[in-house]
Every structure is written in C-alpha cells, then in structure tokens.
Amino acid sequence: MFNLNLTDDEKSVDLALAYYDEGLSVVPLLRQSKKPPSFLGGWHQYKTERPDRAVVETWFKNRDDLVVALICGEFIVVDADTPEAMGWVEKNLPASPFKVVTGKGMHYYYNNPQNYTTFATKRLNETPIERHIDIRGEGGLIIAPYNRHANGTIYKPVLIPDWDIYDINDLPDFTETEWIQITGNKKQNGENATAPISLTGVNEGSRNDQAARLAGYLISKNINIEFCKFFLQSWNSQNQPPLPNNEVLSVVDNVKKTHDRKNERAPLFVNSYEKIDPPKNLLDPPGILKEMYKFCEEIAQVSQPELSLVAALSLVSVTCGRLYRTNMNNFASLYFMGIAKSGQGKENIKSFVESVLNMSNFSDLVVGDGYTSSGAVHSILKYRPTQITIMDEFGKRLEAIGSQQNTNREDGIQTLMEAWCRCHGALRPDNYSLMGVPEQYKDQAMNRICYKPAITLVGLSVPQNFYKALNSGRIADGFLNRFIVIESKEPRKVQRLKKFKQAPLNIVNWVNYIRRARTEFGEIAQNNSELDLKQVVIPFSTEAETHLDAFAEEIVKRQNVLEKDNLEPLLSRSREKAMRLSLCCALADNPDAKSIPADITKWAIDYIRYYDLLFIEACRDKVASSATESKIKQVVSFIRSRGEEGISKREVDRHELFRSMKSYEVKEIIERLKNAGEIQEIDVKIGGKGRPTKRFVAVDPNYYLD
C-alpha cells in the first residue's frame, strides 16, 4: 500500500525517499525541461537496478529545480494531454482507480501484464479530434504524483490517494488495429504498427522497406545470418515482382552491419544535450577562482572562457601544492591539457600565471618545460619540489615520443606519472637503493630523494597534433587519465589589443596567505625537497563523501560500457581528480577552510565528469578512426605483398591478420579499398591449373616492392 501521507508542499528529497521506500525506482528530472540533469549521466541503468538510498538522497537534497520521476514497469501510464483525450480515455478504456492531474491533462495508471515497452508515442492528429495520447510503459519515465509542474500545477492524485499498484486495472492487450486507433502510435514493443511486416509478399514500392524491417526483426532476435538470408529469399519470391536476389542479400548485410555497430558501441552519452554546452555552473567557480577567471579573461587577447578557468585552477593548484591534503590523502597537484586552434589564446594561461606569481614574489614556482628525461624531472624537483610548468606544443611532444621511440622522453613521461601519485611520499630515481653505496656517498645519494613532490602541469596543443599523437597504448598506460582535458570549442576570433594590467590585489593577497600563513615550517622550507613537510589536513564533510561515493558507482558503470572500446582506463582517475579539485576549490573559497563542503565537491565532480566524458567521446571517434586507417594500411599492404595471386575470400576468413578484426570491419575495409580503386576482385587461375577463383588483387601489385 502507498500510505505516503504526502502533501502539496513536499520537498523533492522527501518525495523521492517516500517513493523509494515503497520499492519504486526513482530518478531526478529537471523541472523546466523534464530531462535528466547532467550529474545523473543517463538514467537507463536504473531501469533494471535501483540506486542506493543514500545516492537518491544526494541527488535531491538542497535542489529545488528537480522533480521526482518514476520508472514504469509493473505499471503503465496513459498520458492524456487534452480534454478530448481525457474524455476518450474515460469512455473507451477500463476505469482507472488512480489518476493524477498534470499540467495539461491527466495520467491514468494501469497494471502492465502485457509488458508494453513503448513509452514515447506519436500523437494521433489525423482523427476528428486531436487525442494527444501517449503510453508510458516498461522502462519509461513518468512524473510522480505530488510533484510541482514548471507552470506551478501540482501533479495531484484524484479518487484514491492511498493505492496498491497490484489492485489497479490491467491495460488490455490491444490488437494492432486497436493500438493504432487509441494512440496513433507507430511503435508497439519496438515494431512498426502502422506498416506491419507482411510475410506474404508485397508490391513494388514497398519491397525494400519491408525487406529491411523483416531483416531487422530477425537479426534483433539473434537469428543466424545465413537463415535470415534464406528466409528473406523465400519471402522475396512472393513479391510482385521479386527484388533481384543480390539486392535482398545486400539489404540483410547492411542491416546486420548497422545492428553490430549499435551493439558493439554502447552510447556513452545517453542524452545528446550532455554534449552540447557545459553546464552553466562550470563557468561559475567558487571563491577567488571566479575573480581569477574574470581577470584572465580581461587580459586575454582572445576570449577563451574555458581555458581562462584552466589558468585560474592551475594557479590555485600550484599555490596550494605540497602544503595541503585531504583526510583521504588527496593533494592539490593537477595536470591539465588545454586544446585550442592555433593563435587562439592558449598562451594567455602562461601570461596569467606568471603575472600573478611575479606580483606575489613566487616567480620561482614557475619552471621551464625541460621534462626531457627521468633525470631531468628529478633534477628540477630537487630544487623546486613545488612547481608549475606550461608546455606548449604538447601534442607534438607526445607524437615525437611515439614515432621516434625516444626512450629518454618516454622515461620522463613515466616519472611524471609517478610524481602525480607520490604527493604524499617520496619520489626516488629508478632502481634507487643505498645498498652497496659507500658511506661517503650516501648523503649525496639521499639528496636525490624528493619528498612530497607537487607538480602542476599544463600542456597546450592544437587539436590536430594532440589527437594525432593518441593511440590505444597511450590511453592504456595511465598517463592521459591523470589529465583534465579541456578542448575549447570557441570559433576563431580576431586578437584584441590589450594593455598590461596588474593582477588584482585580493588575488595576490590570497596567494601570499596560502603560501606563507598555513605552514609551520616557513617559506624557505616549502622549497626544501629533502624535508618531509607536514601538510595541513582538510577533511571532506560527510555529505561530500556521499557525493564521492555516488560518483565512484557511476564511474564503474560507465567503465563497464567503455570496455568494448578499450577506453575504460580514461575514467580510472576521475574520482581522484575530483577530490584533488575539491581541495583546491575549498581553499579558493575559504583559505581558512576546516573542511570541504558538499557543494564544493559537487562542483568539482560536475567539472571532472563533463570534461572526462567529452575527452572520451573525442578519443572514441578520433582514435578509433586512426585505428581503422591503420588497419586499412595493413590490409592493402598485405594484399600487395601477394602480388598477382592476391588472396581469396576463404583466406580472408582464415588469415590471422583478418581474424584479429571484427567481421564487419573486414567487410567494410574490403569495400572501401575496392571503391577507392586500391584492390579489385577478379578471376585468377593459380599455377595455370584448375578453374579460376575469385580473388582480391592489388590494382598495382608492384607498388609494394618500391
């Protein structure tokens, strides 16, 4: 029984928990748009499993812009949006003992014994009355009773506010014709109801459409592809006139290819609006960060809001570096990657950081970009255990490391990776040991240790160079997942003339206070790499920890999706980055902070989530494209190597080069090479004996020998 005892004035969090405690799956929607908020990261996973109660509470607490949505399943809702639609429902459908007034009409609740899955339907506008009837079934979302509509209307239950979901009437198992008459719906449980699949053949004009729909239905049911072709050929014989046989087979192949692609690459972004613009709050950072961000924009020759915020965050990161940690052993050191078109404001990050640190008398925190080897990294850290480096042309550096197999630079990358993780301990050179070192040299050897290294790294690159340098190995090795990658989408702009302007005094004062007032060791000790510096501990609040736990659960679910694309390593450090960013933001908001509040942590999570997912989506497209091009080169090179003999279709199926690829990839590559005129399929007689066989041969086989 739903003995909720709710009122019209219920807070969203109380409403959500009341429905949750009754066993329903609830998710938040934005009140104005009725779309999931960006922090949810999609709601489809909650169709089959409910989140923890603490997570639900975190979603809704202190949020007045959210409404509670219920995920339909055991019940189904008929949504009537006009008086005519309401009248029709009440006249023609079974009585509903539970209905809810909405902003436009009425929700009618029914039991769902037929497991209707259609939840978004087309409106029926062709009838004498506009029925405007939708069906929300298995997996669909419905605004819960007692929510407040954006227009102020309460989703008010009528008749029976105390109801049992198992006592409500069933929505009948409508026939196809009845379904169309009720809703004008073109889909019923995933099938086209207005144009049903004909198994008895069709006339010219609808043959291709029917063939595609029939193939799609069979393939979606995991029917063997060869049987699908056989079935479609039999079906085609009944058409008037039949399609050419090769056209039928081509339809099946194309439908199968589309099906495989959709299922091979599950969507990372469930909702497209997540991809368009960053949530508005991301450019509204807390505390002194906002003033830093605005000042950076003021002095910029080219406005780059997202990169200006990177400049502000990197300044806070290096200012707090080495001096602070959380109760979870997270530190202020952050790695950023700023990507923008050439001449479009990337260099302003360096100008801003150097300007503020010079005025604060901490210019020694800025070091060059000479991380050319592991030894170079250690040497720089010995004299500057807290430092910021801004590396231009970072994409070209990565590309050079990969193409030239520069082991020194690769070792430097590995050391930077280690330094990111050693903020709480000591960074030692490779194979460091005092065993066997003569006593007179031990002190010198000990000096090579850097305690609590704090590197703030800002890489800058143009898009084409950065993405060109990426590959699956670089994604898997863990270097990139340490970075917060921000790619500016700003259009190319004319550079503005800007006069020199000094940093505002409050920004300078903040830097001085953080670097001088919060350490018992004094300013000099801060740059002593041999000193195991005691750090100021700032704990997360209990509510902030709840946000972090929910984010960790979300990350695991996303990683499960990304495994198919081998991109899951890019999320491995997301929570850690959010925790480090939380520490920086808490100190930016209050330099005397005693704890990290929940709202600060939530902002940091939103920031990391947004840019990590955007970066993954970019990698998914660009790295995948690069990988495909690499496979194409491998295939054409292999076929050229076979000279005039070429390779048969049977060999394509069996050769290890092709077996390492997915079947649809092989077909796609072969077709692309044929269409490009790189290879051709011809009859070849091997050894001058036997019958000729169809083989793929390079158009210019001698090219391989050049």
N, C-alpha and C positions, 0 to 999 in steps of 0.2 A: 504493500500500500504506500502511496505517496502522501504520507502525513507530514507535509512540509511546513504547514502553518506560515506560509510566506506572505509578505505584504508588498504593496506597490513601491515601497521605499527601500527595498533590499539593496545592499551593496553587491556589486558583481562578484566579489570574492565569497560572500556568504551564500549567494545564489548558486555559484559554481560548486561549492563544497556540499551544499544540500543535495543537489542532483547527483554528485559524485558518490555520496554516502548511500544513495539509493541504488547504486550499481550501474549507473549510466556512464558512458564515455563522453566527456565534455572537452571542448576546445574553445579558445578565445577567438572572437572576430572583432574587427574594428567597427565601432558603432556606425560611423558615417558610410563606409564603403562596403561593409559586410564581407571583407576579405581578411584572411589570416594576417596578423601582424608579422613583421619581418623576423622578430626574435623566435617565432614558432618554427620557422624553417619548413613549412608544409605540415599538413595535418593528416595525410593519408596513412601514416604509420599507426595512428590511433584508431583506425577502423577495426583493427584486429587485436590491439592490446591497449590497455588503459595506462596512462602515466601514473606515477606515484602521487599520492595525495599532496605531499609537500610541494611537488612540482606544480600542481594545479593551483595551490595557494600562492606560489611565487608568481605565476602568470598574472593573476588578477589583483593581487594586493596593491593598494595605492594607485590603481588605474581606474579612472572614471571614463575612459574613452573606449572601453571594451564591453561587449555583450557576451553572454554565455550561449554557446551553440551545442546542441545535442547531435550525436551521430546516430542516424537512423539504422535500424536493422530488424529487431524484433517487432518494431512498429513502423508504420509507413504514414506519411502525412500528405493529404491532398490540400494544396495551396490554391485557394480561390481568391483572385485579386479584384473582382468587380461584384457589384450587387447581382448582376445577371448570372455570373459564375456561381455565387453563393446559392442563388435560387435553384440553379440547375443541379448542383451537388445535393442539396437537401431534398430535391424531388426525385432524383434518379439513383442515388447511392444509398446504401444502408445507413441507418441513423448512427451518428457518432455520439456516444455518451460524453466525449471530451472534445471540446473545440476551443480555440483560442482566437480572440480578436487581434488582428495585426494592424500595421499601418495603412493597409489598403483594403483588407477584406477579412478572411477567416482561414485558420488552419484547422483541418479535420483529421483527427488521429484515428488510425485503424491498426488492427493486428495485421501482420505480414506473413501469412502462411505460405504464400506463393513465392516468397523471396524475390520480390521485384527489386531490381537493381537500378533501374532508371531513376535518376534524381535531378536531371536537368532536361526539361522538355521544351519543345517548341509550342508556341501559343497557337491556338486554333482561331484563325481570323477569317476563314472562308465561309463560315456559317452565318445565318441571320443575326446571331448575337455573338459578340466577342466574348468567348468563355474565359479566356485568360486563366487556364487551369494548369498547374504544374503538379507533378508527382515526385515526392522525395522519398526514395526507398533505400534499400540496403547500401550503406556507405555514404549516403547523402547527409547534408547538414541542414538543420532547422533551428531557427532562433527559439530558445527555450521560453516557456511562459514566465511572466513577471519581469522580463527584460524591458527596458525603455527603448523605443524606436528613436531614430535620429530626429524625427519630427515631433517628438515628445509623447507619442502614444504609448501606453503600456500594453504589452502583449498579455492581455487579460483573459484568464480562463473563464468560461461560462458553463453553466449547468452543474458540473461535478468537479470542483477543485480538488477533491480527495478521490484519487482514482487508482485503479490497478491495471497495469498495462495488459495483463492477460485476460481481463474481463471485457475489453473493448471489442467491438465487432471486427470481423475479418473484412478486408478489402477483397471482393470477389476475384476469381481467376478469369479475367475477361478474355474473350476471344480477340483475335486480331482486329476484326471489324469493330467490335465494341470499344477497344482501346482507342482506335482512331477517332471514333465518334465522341468519346469522352474528352480527349486531350488534344487531338490533332498532332499527337506525338509521332515522330518519325523513328523513334527507337524504343524498343521494348526488350529489356535484358540484352542490349547490345546488338539487336537485329533490326533491320530496316523494315518497319511495319507497313509503311505506305507503298513500298515496292517490294513485296515478298519474293523470296527466291523461288523461281519456277524450276521444278525438276522435270518438267515435261517438254522443255524446249520453248524458245521464244522467237519472235520475228526479227527481221533486220531492223537495226536502230537501237536495240537494247541488248544485243548479244554480248558485246564486250563488257558492259556494266554488270550484267548477270553473271558472266564468267568470273569476273574479278570478285564479286560478292560471294559466289559459291566457293571459289578457291580460298578466299579469306576465312570463310566459316570453317572449312575442313582443316586448314592449317592451324587455326586458332584452337582446334580440338586435338592438336598434336597427331593428326592423321599422317601416315607415311607419305612422303612427297611423291613417290612413284605411283602409289594408289590414287593420290589426288589427280595426277596426270591421266591415269587410266579412267577414272570416274568422269573427269571433265571431257575427255574424248568421247565417252559413251553418251554423256549429256549433250554434247555438241551435235551428235548425229541426228538429234531430234529437232534441231533448229531449222528455220526456214528463211534462207538457205543456211547450211552449216558454215562456220568460220573455217578458214584454212587451218589445217592441223598444226602447222608451226606457230601460228598466231595464238592458238589455245595454249600450247606448251609455253610460249613466251609469257603469257598472262600469268600462269602458275609460277614460273620462275621469278617474275617481278614481284608478285605478291609475297612469295616466300622470302625474297631479299628484304623487302620492307619490314616484314614480320620479324626477321632475325635481327635487323638493326635496332628496332624498337626494344626488343627484349635483351639485346646484348648490352645496351647502354641505357640503363635506367636514368630518369631525369634527376639531376642534382637539384635544380630549382623546380619545385613543384608548381610555383606560381610565377608567371612571367614578370609580374610587376616588381619582383625582387631584383631583377636585372637592370632596371631602367635607371633609377636615381638612388643615391644613397639616402637612407632615412634622414629626415631633416635634422634630427638631434645629433648626427655625426659631425656636423659643422657647427655645433654649439657646445664646445668642450667646457669642462668645469674650471672655475677659478681663474688663475693668472694665465692659463692656457689660452683663454679667449682673447685676452689683451695681446699676448704674444702673436697669436694667429692674425689679429687685425693689423698689428704693426708690420708684420711680414708682408701682408697684402699692400700696405701703404707704400712701402719702399720698393715693391716689385715693379720691374719694367713691363712684365706681362702677368696679368692676374691669373693665378693658379690656386684656387681656394684649397683643394685637397693637398697639394704639395706644400702650401703655406702652413697647413696644420701639421704636416710631417716635420717641417722645420721647427715648429713650436714643441712638438713631442720629443724630437731628438735633443733639443736644448734642455728640456726638463730631465730627460734620461741621463745625459752626461753630468748634469748638475747634481743629481741625486746618486750618481754612480758610486759604488763602493761603500757608501755611508749608511745605507738603509736596507732592510729586508723585511719580509712579512713573517708571520708565525708559521708559514708553510714553506719557508726557505725560497721565496721568490725575490728577485732583485730588479733593480731599475734599468739594467742594461738591455737595450733593444737594438735589433737590426732592421733597417728599413730599405726598401727598394723603391725609388721614385722613377717612374717611366713617363716620358712626355716627348712630344715631337721636338726636333732639333730647333734650338733658338727660342724655346717657348717657356723659359722661366725656371728650369731646373737649377741653374747656377745661383738663383736667389736664396736657396736653402743655405748654401755656404756663406753668402754675404750676411745673412741674418744672424746665423750662429756666431760667426767671428765678430760681428759688430757688438753683440750683447756681451760676449765673453771678454772682449777687449775693454769695454767700459767697466766691467766688473773686476778687472785685473786678474782674470783667469784665462788669459790667452794661451797659457801653456797646456790647457786641456786639449787644444786642437793639435793634431799630429798630421803628418803627411800621409799619403796613400801608398807607402812603400811596403805593403804586406806581400813581398815578392817570394818569401820562403818562410819555412817554420822558424828558422833562426832569426829572420828579420822581425817577425811578430814578437818573439821572446825578447829581443833586444829593445824594441820600442816599449814593451810593457815594463821592462826593468826600470826605466826612467819615468814612465808615465803609466802607472797602474790604472789610473782613471783617464780615459781619453775618448775623443771623438774623431773619426776620420770620415771624410766625404770623398768618395771615389767616383770620379767621372768616367764615362765610357766603360761601365762595369760589364755590360753585355759583351763588349769586345774582349775584355779580360777573360771572361768565362769561356768564350769561344776559342781563344788562343790556348788556354789550358787544355781543352778537349782535343783540338786539332793537332797541336804540336806535342802532345803528351809531355808537357813541361812538368817534370816530377817535383821541381822546387816549388813552383806555384801551386801545384796540387797539394803538396805538404803544407803550404801556407794556408790553403783553404781548410785542411783538416785541423790545423791549430786554431783557426778562428772558430771552427765548430766546437772544439774542446773548450776554448776560452768562454764561450757562451754558457757552457754548463758548469764552469769552475768558479763562479762568482762567490761561492761560499767557502772555497777551499784554496788549494794551491795548484798553480799551473807549472808543470815541470817539462823540460825538454824531453823528447823521445829517448827511451832507454835510460832515463835518469836513474842513477844509483850511486851511492857513495862507496859501495863495495870495491875494494881494490884501489881506491883513490888515496894517494899518500897524504899523510896528516897535514903537511904544509900547504896542500892544495884544496883541502876540504872547505875552508872558508870561502875560497873563490868559487868552488862548485855550488855551495849553498846560495851564493848570491844570484845564481841563475834562476832560483825559485821566485815566482811572483805570487804573493798571497792576495787572494780575492781580486783577481783582475776584473776590470769593469770597462769593456769596450762598447761604445755606441758607434755603430757602423751604418752609414748612409750610402748606398750605392745608387748611382744615377745612370740612366741609359735611355736611348731611343728604342721604341718598340721593336723594330725590325732586328736590331742587333741582339737585344735581350732574348727574344723568343727563338732566334736562330741558334743561340747557344744552348738551349734547353734540349734535353733528351731524357729517356727513361732512367738512365743511370744517375744523372744529376738529380732527378726527382727522388730516386730511391735512397741516395746516400745520406739524406738528412740535412744537407746544407740549406736548401731552399725553404724547408718548413720552419726554420728559425727566423726567416724574414717576414715582415709585414709588407706586402707588395701593393703599392698604390699606383695604378695606371690612370693618368689624367685623361679624361675624355673631352677636355676643353678644345674647341676649334682653334685653328691657327689665328693669332692676333697680332696686330701691329704693336711693336715695343714702344712703351711710353717713356718720355724723358722724365727722369726723377732726380731731384737734388738730394744731396746727402742729408740724412736726418738721424739724429741720435736716438738711441733706444729710450723709451720712457723710463723715468727714474724708478717707478714701482717694480718694473721688471728687473732692473739692475739690483735693486734692494732685495728682491726675492732670491736671486742667485746668490748674493753675498750672505744672506741669512742662512740658506740651506747649506752652503759650503763651509761656513765658519761657526755657526752657533750650535749645531746639533752634534758635534763630536767632542768627546773628552780628550782627544789626542792632539787637537790643534791643527792649524792649517798645514804646517810643514809635514806632519805625519801622514797626511792624506795622500801624498805622493811618494811615500816610502814603501816600495814594493816588498821589502823584507819584513815589514811589520804586519803581523796577523791582526789587522784592525778589528776592533769590536764595533759591530754595527747596531744602529738603532732599530729596534723591532717594532713594527706597526702591524697589529693583528687584523685579520678580517672580522667583521661583525658576523654574528650568527646568520642573519638574513643574507649577507653577501655570500657566505659559504653555501647557502641553499641555492643561490643563483649559479654558483660554480658547479655544484653537483648536477644540476639540471643541464648545464652546458656540456658536461662530460658525457652524460647519457645521450644527448643529441649528437655529439661527435661520433660516438661508437656506431650509432645507427647510420649516419652519413658514410662512415668508413666502410660499413658492410655493403652499401650501394656502390661505392667507388672501387671496390676490389676488382670488379670486372675490367676496369680501365687502368688498374695498377697505379691509381692516383691517391690511394688512401694514406700514404706516408705524408702527404702535404697537410693533413689535419692532425698529425701526431703531437705537434707542439702548440696547438691552438689554445688550449686552456692555460698552458704555462704563459703564453704571450699575453693572454687576457689578464692573468694575475699580475704579471710584471707591469702591464699598462695600468692596472688598477692602483698599484703602489705609486706610480708616477703621478697619476691624476689626483690621488688623495692628497699628496704633498703640494701639488699645484693648487688645489682647492683650499688647503689649510696647512701651512708649513709647520704648525704645531700639532698636527693630527695625531690622535691617540689610537685611532682605529680606522679601518677602511669601510665606509658605509656602503649599503646595498645599492643606492642609486649610482654611485661612482662605479662600482663593479659592473652594474648592468650596462652602463655606457661603454665601458671597456669591452665587454662581451659583444655588444652590438657592433662595435668598431671592428674587432677581430673577425667576427663571423662574416660580416659583409665583405671585407677585402679578401679574406681567405677563400670564400666561395667564388668570388669574381676571378681570382687568380686560378683556381682550379678549373673553372669554366674556360678560361683562356688557354690553359695548358691542354685541356681536353680537346679543344679544336686545333690549336697550333702544333702541339707536339704530336697529336695523332696524325695530322696532315703531313708533318715532316716524316713520321714513321712510314706512312703509306708511300711517300715518294721514294724513301729508301728501299722499300720492298719492290717497287716498280723497277728501280735501277738493278736490283739483284736479279729479277726475273728476266729482263731484257738482256742483261749481260750473260746469264746462263744460256738462254736460247741462242744468242750469237755464238757462244762457245761450242755449240753443237753443229755449227756450220750448216751445210746444205741438207743434212739429215734432219735437223730440227728435233722436235720432241712430240710424241703422240699424246692424245688425251689420257690414255691409260697411264703413261709415265707421269703426267701432271698429277694424277690422283695418288701416285705411289712414291714419287721422289721426295726425299726428306726436306728439300727446300720448300716445297709446296705444302707438305704435311705440317710444317710449323705455322702455317697460316690458316685462318678460318676459310671454309669453303666459299662463302660469298665474297671474301676478299680476293681469292684466286680468280673467280669468275669476273669480278669487276676489273682486276688488273689486266687480264687477258683481253677483255673487251676494250679497255682504254688503249692498250697497245695496238690492237687491230684498227681501231678508229683513227689513231694517230699515224698509222702507216708504218709503225715500227716492226710489226710482225704480220704475217699472213698465214691463213690456213689453206694448205694445198695438198694435192695427192703426191706422195713421194714413194718411190719404189726403192727399198733398201737392198743394196748389194746386187741390184739388177735382176733379182729373183722374186717370185711370188707376185701377188696383187698389190697395187699401190694402196697406201693407207693415208688417212687424213692426219697431217702433222702440222704443228706450228713452227714456222721457219722465219728467221730474221730476214727482213727485206734486204739488208746489206750485211750479210754474214761476215764479210771481210773486215768490217768496221772494228770488230772485236780484236783483230790482230794488230791494229795500229798502235 
